[in-house]
Amino acid sequence: KESVKFLGVTFHRKLSWNMQVDNVVAKCEKNINTLRAVSRVWWGAHPSTLRMMYSALVLSHLDYACFLMDPLPNYLCLKLERVQNKCLRLILGAMKSSPLIALQAETVQMPLFLRRKFLAMNFLMKRSVQMNHPLFDKLRYLFSVFSNRLSNPPLLCSSWKYIEDNFSSSFSDTHPGFSIPFDAIVNAPKVEGSIGIDRSYEHSNPSTVNQRFSSIMADGWANHVQIFTDGSKLPNGECGSALYMPSVKFERKYQLPTSASIFTAECLAMREAIRETILQQLSPVIVLTDSLSLVHSLRSRSTPSINNYLLFDIRKMLY
């Protein structure tokens, strides 16, 4: 046989994807007729409805096992891209002369070559939950083979190499909740919800607030090393954390991905402050934060509320 079909994917004996791409295009063309029947330039279904139909009837075929075929020759990529472009014009009622970038932006659809990369990364990140998965050893071997012969290795191999180089230190064979003592999860550490300065001081003179804070520290924590932590996120998405110990003029700054939240930034600052306390063998220590949500999460005895892996690390170090 010249080809064989396995789980809906057509494999050619010469490892060519022509037949598979032709089969996918043929399936999509049948379903595009459904879009044509309910859409016209001046009448028809709403674009949001058409976009859902496109995702269900056409994009599902374009996505299925697509990252296994990459890299594809340009003429095969063009065949698949034409299918999506045709659908986007039907969704928006656009003309053939409409710029493709505008169509993709209006329908919130990425080009198919980027979508293949996204799906490959998503697939591998899900598999990475199990670090001893047999797929990974085979991908490492294939990457070593193709990297010596081809300038453009298969997408699945290159994606795994990227994940292994950049995220392998974040992987764990077990859930963080099972790596710390049970008592550290159910028993809340010693956390003070307030030191005596409430929102009534918000519009007070800064010098008055500083005097009040200094008196509180002198009365209750005179011999403690003070560590101030903070996390913030700018409107442009930049996120970061910092900690500062005024007694020894020690400071640390951390830049986080734009996808991180302010809560994650606050947790990271708190964890690094506790870590520095352990490394420098400081005692006694008081760590101050302005994040009330972090304080409530640390004081909570409800395990489901501890849904951030940084909180597990903090509790493990405080136990």
C-alpha positions in Angstrom: 0.0 0.0 0.0 1.1 3.5 -0.7 -0.6 4.9 2.3 -2.4 3.8 5.5 -4.9 5.7 7.7 -4.4 5.5 11.5 -6.7 7.4 13.9 -7.9 9.6 11.1 -4.4 10.5 9.9 -3.2 9.4 6.5 0.5 8.2 6.5 2.3 7.9 3.1 5.1 5.3 2.8 7.4 8.2 1.7 6.3 10.2 4.8 4.6 12.8 2.6 1.7 14.7 3.9 0.0 15.5 0.6 -2.8 13.0 1.0 -3.5 14.0 4.6 -3.7 17.7 3.7 -5.9 16.9 0.7 -8.2 14.9 2.9 -8.4 17.7 5.5 -9.1 20.3 2.8 -11.9 18.1 1.3 -13.6 17.7 4.7 -13.4 21.4 5.3 -14.8 22.4 1.9 -17.9 20.3 2.6 -18.5 22.2 5.9 -17.7 25.6 4.3 -20.9 25.2 2.3 -22.8 25.3 5.6 -21.3 28.6 6.4 -22.2 29.9 2.9 -25.8 28.9 3.4 -26.2 31.0 6.5 -24.0 34.0 5.6 -24.0 36.7 3.0 -22.5 40.1 2.7 -25.7 42.0 3.7 -27.6 39.4 5.6 -27.2 36.2 7.5 -26.1 35.0 10.9 -24.2 37.2 13.3 -20.4 37.0 13.0 -20.0 35.6 16.5 -22.4 32.8 15.6 -20.5 32.1 12.3 -17.2 32.1 14.2 -18.5 29.4 16.5 -19.7 27.4 13.5 -16.3 27.8 11.9 -14.5 26.6 15.1 -16.8 23.5 15.3 -17.1 22.6 11.6 -13.8 23.7 10.0 -11.1 24.6 12.5 -11.6 21.3 14.3 -10.4 19.5 11.2 -7.6 21.9 10.6 -6.4 21.4 14.2 -6.6 17.6 14.4 -3.0 16.2 14.5 -1.8 19.4 12.7 1.4 19.8 14.8 2.5 16.3 13.8 2.8 17.5 10.1 4.9 20.5 10.8 7.2 21.5 9.1 5.1 21.5 5.9 6.1 22.5 2.4 5.0 26.0 1.6 2.5 24.8 -1.0 0.7 22.6 1.5 0.7 25.4 4.1 -0.9 27.6 1.5 -3.7 25.1 0.9 -4.6 25.1 4.6 -4.3 28.8 4.9 -6.7 29.4 2.0 -9.3 27.3 3.8 -9.1 29.5 6.9 -9.0 32.7 4.8 -12.1 31.7 2.9 -14.0 31.1 6.2 -12.9 34.4 7.7 -14.2 36.3 4.7 -17.5 34.5 5.0 -17.7 35.3 8.7 -17.2 39.0 8.2 -18.8 39.4 4.8 -15.5 40.7 3.5 -14.3 40.9 -0.1 -11.4 39.0 -1.5 -9.3 42.1 -1.5 -9.6 42.6 2.3 -6.2 42.3 4.0 -5.7 39.0 5.8 -4.2 40.6 8.9 -7.4 42.7 9.4 -9.6 39.6 9.0 -7.5 37.7 11.6 -7.7 40.6 14.0 -11.4 41.1 13.6 -12.2 37.4 14.1 -9.5 36.9 16.8 -7.9 34.0 14.8 -4.2 33.4 14.6 -2.4 32.2 11.4 -2.4 28.4 11.2 1.4 28.2 11.5 1.2 29.9 14.9 -1.8 27.8 15.9 0.2 24.7 15.2 3.0 25.9 17.5 0.4 26.8 20.2 -1.2 23.4 20.0 2.2 21.6 20.1 3.2 23.5 23.2 -0.1 22.9 24.9 0.0 19.2 24.2 3.6 18.9 25.6 2.9 21.0 28.7 0.0 18.7 29.5 2.2 15.6 29.1 4.9 17.2 31.2 2.8 16.6 34.3 4.2 13.1 34.2 8.0 13.6 33.9 8.7 9.9 33.2 6.3 9.9 30.2 7.8 7.6 27.5 7.2 10.2 24.8 9.9 12.5 26.1 12.9 10.1 25.7 11.8 9.5 22.1 11.5 13.3 21.4 15.0 13.9 22.8 16.4 11.2 20.5 14.5 12.5 17.5 15.7 16.0 18.2 19.3 14.9 18.3 18.9 13.0 15.0 17.1 15.8 13.1 19.2 18.6 14.6 22.3 17.2 12.9 20.6 16.7 9.5 17.9 19.4 9.2 18.0 23.1 10.0 14.3 22.9 10.7 13.5 19.8 12.9 9.9 18.6 13.4 7.7 21.0 15.4 7.0 18.5 18.2 10.7 18.0 18.8 11.7 21.6 18.7 8.8 22.5 21.0 9.9 19.9 23.5 13.5 21.2 23.4 12.3 24.7 24.1 10.2 23.5 27.1 13.0 21.4 28.4 15.5 24.3 28.2 13.2 26.9 29.7 10.7 25.2 32.0 12.2 22.0 33.2 13.2 23.4 36.6 9.5 24.1 37.2 8.3 20.6 36.6 7.6 18.2 39.4 6.7 14.5 39.6 4.2 15.2 42.3 1.6 17.9 43.1 3.2 20.5 45.4 0.5 19.8 48.0 1.9 16.2 48.4 5.5 17.4 48.8 5.1 19.1 52.1 4.0 17.8 55.5 0.2 17.5 56.1 0.3 19.6 59.2 1.9 22.5 57.2 -1.2 22.5 55.0 -4.0 22.3 57.6 -2.3 24.4 60.3 -2.0 28.1 59.5 1.3 29.8 60.4 1.5 32.7 62.7 0.2 35.7 60.7 -0.9 39.0 62.0 -3.7 40.5 60.0 -3.0 44.1 61.1 -0.3 45.9 63.0 -2.6 48.8 64.1 -2.5 51.1 61.1 -5.9 51.0 59.4 -7.4 53.0 56.4 -8.1 55.9 58.7 -4.5 56.9 58.2 -4.8 56.8 54.4 -5.2 60.5 54.0 -3.0 61.5 57.0 0.3 63.3 56.9 3.0 60.8 55.8 5.2 61.8 58.8 2.3 61.0 61.1 1.9 57.6 59.6 5.7 57.0 59.8 5.8 58.0 63.5 2.8 55.7 64.2 4.5 52.8 62.4 7.8 53.3 64.2 6.1 53.4 67.6 4.3 50.1 66.8 7.5 48.4 65.7 9.4 49.7 68.8 6.6 48.4 71.2 6.0 45.0 69.7 8.9 44.0 67.5 11.9 46.0 68.7 14.4 43.2 68.3 13.1 41.9 65.1 14.7 42.2 61.7 12.2 44.0 59.4 11.7 42.8 55.8 9.4 44.7 53.6 7.9 43.0 50.6 5.8 44.2 47.7 4.5 43.2 44.3 3.0 45.3 41.6 1.8 45.2 38.0 1.8 48.1 35.5 -0.9 48.9 33.0 1.3 47.7 30.2 1.4 44.2 31.8 4.9 44.4 33.3 4.9 42.6 36.7 7.6 42.5 39.4 8.4 41.8 43.1 10.8 43.2 45.5 12.0 42.8 49.1 14.0 45.2 51.3 15.8 44.8 54.7 16.6 48.3 55.9 18.8 47.1 58.8 21.4 45.6 56.5 20.6 47.6 53.3 19.7 44.4 51.5 17.3 44.3 48.6 16.2 42.0 45.8 14.1 42.6 42.7 12.3 40.1 40.5 10.7 40.4 37.1 7.7 38.1 36.4 6.0 37.2 33.2 3.3 39.6 32.0 0.7 36.8 32.6 1.5 36.8 36.3 -1.0 38.4 38.7 -0.4 40.9 41.5 -1.2 38.1 44.0 1.5 35.9 42.4 4.0 38.8 42.7 3.1 39.3 46.4 3.5 35.6 47.0 6.9 35.5 45.3 8.2 38.4 47.3 7.0 36.8 50.5 8.6 33.4 49.6 12.0 35.0 48.7 11.9 37.0 51.9 11.5 33.9 54.0 14.2 32.1 51.9 16.7 34.9 52.6 15.8 34.7 56.3 16.7 31.0 56.3 19.9 31.4 54.2 21.2 34.3 56.3 20.1 32.7 59.5 18.3 35.8 60.7 16.2 35.6 63.9 13.9 37.0 65.0 12.3 38.3 61.9 9.1 40.1 60.9 8.0 40.2 57.2 5.6 43.0 56.3 3.3 43.0 53.3 0.4 45.2 52.2 -1.4 42.3 50.5 -4.5 41.4 52.6 -5.4 38.6 50.2 -2.0 37.0 50.9 -2.5 37.3 54.6 -5.9 35.7 54.4 -4.6 32.9 52.3 -1.8 32.1 54.7 -4.2 32.2 57.7 -6.8 30.0 56.1 -7.1 26.4 57.3 -9.1 25.4 54.2 -6.9 23.4 51.8 -8.9 24.4 48.6 -8.1 28.0 49.3 -4.3 27.2 49.0 -4.4 27.1 45.1 -1.1 28.8 44.4 2.1 26.7 44.4 4.0 29.6 46.0 1.7 29.3 49.0 2.7 25.7 49.4 6.4 26.8 49.4 5.7 29.5 52.0 3.9 27.1 54.3 6.6 24.5 53.9 9.4 26.9 54.9 7.3 28.2 57.8 6.4 24.8 59.1 
